[in-house]
Amino acid sequence: METISVSVNILERSYKLSIAPGDETYLRNAAAYIDAHARMFKKQFNHRDNQDLLAMVALMQGTELNKTKDSLQYKDNELIEKLTELDALLDNSLHPVQNSL
């Protein structure tokens, strides 16, 4: 698998990573998001320990990820239910004689 080397900065610290070429934009966006939120927490709580700030960002993101996963699971279940109903309607419409026996 082909990889490229990319450096990102979070809280004035550089992180060098090897990633798939198509992931660079996602990585840079994620690093910018983490950096911005860590700085926000630093200012909001007047906190100096970067490890704590990064842990707070990770917890915030983990919470949002779990909410999103739950929401998607609910939507997937709802979609499956609607598709099953639609399939039954189509089946009844296409084969009315067979289904009435």
C-alpha positions in Angstrom: 0.0 0.0 0.0 1.3 3.4 -1.0 1.7 6.0 1.8 2.8 9.6 2.1 4.5 11.3 5.0 2.5 14.2 6.5 3.2 16.5 9.4 0.5 18.2 11.4 0.8 20.5 14.4 -1.4 20.3 17.5 -0.7 22.7 20.4 2.7 23.7 19.0 3.8 20.0 18.7 4.5 18.4 15.4 3.3 14.9 14.6 4.7 13.1 11.6 2.5 10.3 10.2 2.5 8.0 7.2 -1.0 7.8 5.7 -2.8 6.8 2.5 -2.7 9.7 -0.1 -6.4 10.0 -0.1 -6.5 10.6 3.7 -4.4 13.8 3.8 -7.3 16.2 3.8 -9.2 14.3 6.5 -6.1 14.2 8.6 -5.4 17.9 8.3 -9.0 18.7 9.1 -9.0 16.5 12.1 -5.7 18.0 13.4 -7.1 21.5 12.9 -10.3 20.5 14.8 -8.3 19.0 17.7 -6.0 21.9 17.9 -8.8 24.5 17.9 -10.8 22.6 20.5 -7.8 22.0 22.7 -7.0 25.7 22.6 -10.6 26.6 23.4 -10.4 24.3 26.5 -7.1 25.8 27.4 -8.5 29.3 27.4 -11.9 28.3 28.9 -10.3 26.4 31.9 -7.0 28.3 32.0 -5.3 24.9 31.9 -1.7 24.3 30.9 -1.3 20.5 30.7 -1.7 19.6 27.0 -2.2 15.9 27.8 -5.3 16.8 29.8 -6.5 19.1 27.1 -6.1 16.4 24.4 -7.9 13.9 26.7 -10.8 16.4 27.0 -11.0 16.7 23.2 -10.9 12.9 22.8 -13.7 12.5 25.3 -15.8 15.1 23.6 -15.2 13.5 20.2 -15.8 10.0 21.5 -19.2 11.2 22.9 -20.2 12.8 19.6 -19.1 9.6 17.7 -21.2 7.4 20.0 -24.2 9.7 19.5 -23.8 9.7 15.8 -23.4 5.9 15.7 -26.7 5.5 17.8 -28.5 7.9 15.5 -27.3 6.1 12.3 -28.3 2.7 13.8 -31.8 4.1 14.5 -32.0 5.5 11.0 -30.7 2.2 9.5 -33.4 0.2 11.5 -36.0 2.7 10.4 -34.9 2.4 6.7 -34.9 -1.4 6.9 -38.5 -1.3 8.3 -39.7 1.1 5.5 -38.0 -1.0 2.8 -39.6 -4.2 4.2 -43.0 -2.5 4.0 -42.4 -1.3 0.5 -41.2 -4.7 -0.6 -44.5 -6.2 0.8 -46.6 -3.6 -1.0 -44.7 -4.3 -4.3 -45.0 -8.0 -3.8 -48.8 -7.7 -3.2 -49.2 -5.4 -6.2 -47.2 -7.6 -8.6 -48.6 -11.0 -7.4 -52.1 -10.2 -6.2 -53.5 -13.7 -7.1 -50.7 -15.7 -5.4 -50.9 -13.6 -2.2 -54.7 -14.0 -1.8 -54.5 -17.8 -1.8 
